[in-house]
Amino acid sequence: MTLAADPHMNLSAPAEAHARPLSGKAASTDNVVEMILWMVPVVLLGLVLAVKTWGMVALTMFALPLVPLMFFFYIAISWP
């Protein structure tokens, strides 16, 4: 049976509405988690390609902005 032949199919509603029943905060949280889970392999792929192209300089440039982040992380976990 095709879409045109199905009389019960609601063609005015988008297909995403049926696939994602969540709304409000749950949907936005789901989108944030999904975005983060997609960003991790993209950043790792970029790092691998940068190391393949520029070598250790790419690792140095990647680690340099992480120094203050780790500094604040260590302060945060050791705060009484």
Number of C-alpha atoms within 10 A of each C-alpha: 5 5 10 8 8 9 8 7 10 10 10 6 9 9 10 8 10 9 8 9 9 12 11 7 9 11 13 12 12 12 12 12 12 11 11 11 11 11 12 11 11 12 11 11 12 12 15 15 13 16 16 11 11 11 12 12 12 17 14 11 10 14 11 11 10 10 11 11 11 11 10 11 11 11 11 10 8 8 6 5
